[in-house]
Amino acid sequence: MAGQSKKARIGISGLDDVLSGGLVRNRLYLLEGSPGTGKTTVALQFLRDGAAQGEKSLYITLSETEEELRETAASHGWTLDPSIVVFELIPPESLLDANQQQSLLYSSDLELGETTRQIFDAVDREKPDRVVLDSLSEIRLLAGSSLRYRRQILALKHYFARHAITVLMLDDLTAESLDKTVHSVAHGVIRLEELAVDYGAQRRRLRVIKYRGQHFRGGFHDFTIATGGVQAFPRLVSLEHKTGFARDRLASGIPELDALLGGGVEKGSSALILGPAGTGKSLFAVQYVLAAIARGERAAMFVFDEELGLLFDRTRQLGYDLEGARAAGHLLIEQVDAAELSPGEFAHRVRALVDAHGVKTVVVDSLNGYQAAMPQENALILHVHELLQYLNRQGATTFLTVAQHGLVGDMKSPVDVTYLADTVILLRYFEAFGRVRRAISVVKKRAGPHEDTIREYTIGANGLAIGAPLAGFQGVLRGIPTFIGGAGELRRPDGEAGQEGDA
């Protein structure tokens, strides 16, 4: 029809992005997936987008009734536009007659031919711009052999091509053998998959297997089905999002911490905060969040491991008003349930905040929770790499926390991402003079020099307090130090330097 865009959009922004704008018009496409993967929902969104463009659409259903189809639409809050015609293809009465079924004259040839004729008649009658054929399983069963099935699909393809119609055929993959007939005939093939995980909600992903003559984003892309339809989350490719910015050093608000980091953390870099449970990893990240807000910037926190109410309460006792910052719109904070959220959706959420709200400080607390959302550690490394590179290229500074196993002595991390981060801050417990103490050191910084010292720090009513370098101890990072210095090096619990270092 006049005024049509070059491509027919699916109506799912993420999937249209994967397809570089949508489907080339007047071609035949295959959407395949096991029952329950969302094929019908995608097909309805495809037709609804056509209706929004002023196009006429036809849904030919061989497997569902019209009533079931409209119930599916209603479950998403949709009312099908009058321009979307649902044609429920049922066998003719003569083929349902009991006498005919017992007759030697009855054969699948008759039914296949009648089915094809009804499809052609419906298209000739409605003259649609878009057609959905649901599903190929019935046609495959009627065809009987692979040769007849292929001939039938080719006949449909040529018929639709002559009438300049964009066709989406659905296949539920219920055949005993995987027949690739339609793969070779179709202009493009999209597969929907559902993965059963050991715990939590099922994960869904899609992949464009083929798109003839067109560029598309390869690989797997996460998607979800919720009220309102399918949402797709294209795999993040950081190289597509490069921007320019000045790499200034960002202060934390604690002079001793900034000195330890050689003046601060660089803008557009990533910092990994490592340490066992209870060392204050989240508090160091919060310190940078509050410093960003003090500079007049917005910050975002994605909290995997802690309930937000508890986080607000305990940080308030240390003088940090995160709840007030959120109420004022300076802090965007989200509770993330790793069992319910796919990695692709998480990356999409982070990107949305950075793009829409200009967030320049991002905290992920913690990667342990992020890892729980990943089926394999290798996939986690790749997801984190792309996410960090994307944020860095947007001029956002990212703080990641990782809880290590153990309390003192040798520490092990559940996942090693130290090589990905630009800065690595190490937190440790150590025992000295009958007390459990905390120490901080910077073991890596790509963007410039940093102190190679180890400093003690305390967590008190006024938040974090960092002392002078611990020059009088050896073995602090192992958790069992040897005292070799003089008096006054350790901090009292109230933050004041004291005489606990006396021999």
Order of alpha helices (4+ residues) and beta strands (2+ residues): beta-alpha-beta-beta-alpha-beta-alpha-beta-alpha-alpha-alpha-beta-alpha-alpha-beta-alpha-beta-beta-beta-beta-beta-alpha-beta-beta-alpha-beta-alpha-alpha-beta-alpha-beta-alpha-alpha-beta-beta-beta-beta-beta-beta-beta
